[in-house]
Amino acid sequence: MVDGAVGKALNFNGEDEYLEHAWDGLLDVDLYTTVHFE
């Protein structure tokens, strides 16, 4: 899941899209962490 987040963050065209993908990746990691470690 973390690798997927990094991959999404690296696949961008322009800063806005980068921020959007990076944020989506962080949400994915947060959700994964919440589900698996709480």
N, C-alpha and C positions, 0 to 999 in steps of 0.2 A: 504493500500500500504506500509506503514512504517512497519507494522507487518510482511508483506511478505518479506521485505528487511532484517529484523532482522532474520527471519526464514532461509532465504537463507544463511546469514552470519554464522549462527550457524551450518548449515549442511555442514561440510567440512571434508575432509580427507587430512591432511597436510597443511602446511602454504600457499603454492602456490594456492591451490584450495580455501582456506579460503579467500585469497586476491582477487581472481577472483570473487568469489561470493559476497564478501563485496562491491567490485567496482560495480558489476552489480546492487546490491541493492541501492547503492548511486545514480547511474544513473536513476534507477526507481523512486526514491524519487524526484530527480531533475526534471525529466520529469513531474511527477505528480504535483509538485509545480508550474512549469511553466504553465502547461495547466490550472490549477484550480485557481491560485492566481494572475496571471498577468492580 
